[in-house]
Amino acid sequence: MTPARGKVYLVGAGPGAPDLITVRGARLLASADIVFYDALVHPGTLALAGHSEKIAVGKRCGAHSTAQRFINKRLIDAASRYRTVVRLKGGDPMLFGRAQEEIDALQTAGIQFEVVPGVTAALAASAELGLSLTQRGVSRSVSLVTPRVGDGESASDWVKSVCNADSAALYMAAGQQGALASSLLAGGLPPDTPVVIVENASLPEMTQVATTLGALQGAAERTTHGPALILIGRAFRRAVFRLHADARDRAAARQAATTPLCA
């Protein structure tokens, strides 16, 4: 067996915008021999890798993806051939990025690795709204959860985590808003709990849909089905008021533009 001579870097690409990757992450991409990248990595971020070999190993809900065990094997094999191997993951590798499976596989194979953190989507969405996840006197706890369960995994008590936190960010929750709302209402959250759906956080095509927990199912119809994060809690009440006011102003402007002037 040929001993591994390379090192694998698990790099967080950030929430979407290419210029939100860390300086260390950008430097590693520029020097990488080979890059294995996720489906949601922005082309502009991938371009930082220059002429390195680039292999898509995207994992995205509702679409074809590469099996995790195959990704692990590709990383191990690459480390025996290349000096700098980058595994580029959306957001932060250690938050819903399945980094632990890859770390365990690399350690078992005796391969050196390093994790380079990235900006996770919840922080980018909070920045887009201009509202802190930990507003003084309003939110002293934040829960980052996903309701999605992988094959062979037991369900988690994510509802309890959300209900016990002042603010919550739901990852990989798009397409199941009705079931989410029903579960959280049954868990004890009131129907008027503020909710904001942020799609494509940090990108020019970013959209925000403000609603309440009781009306979450209907609000989902106003989304564009891009990568979405659902923010829940009193910390987002001002965003709901502001976005609703903006929507009323736009509706009034459209009506004024189509109303004929009296002779």
Secondary structure, DSSP 8 states (H G I E B T S, - for coil): ------EEEEEE-BSS-GGGS-HHHHHHHHH-SEEEE-TTS-HHHHGGGTTSEEEE----TTS----HHHHHHHHHHHHTT-SEEEEEESB-TTSSS-HHHHHHHHHHTT-EEEEE----HHHHHHHHHT--TT-TTT-S-EEEE-----TT-----HHHHHHTSSEEEESS-TT-HHHHHHHHHHHT--TT-EEEEEESTTSTT-EEEEEEGGGHHHHGGGS--SSEEEEEEGGGHHHHHHHHHHHHHHHHHHHHHHS----
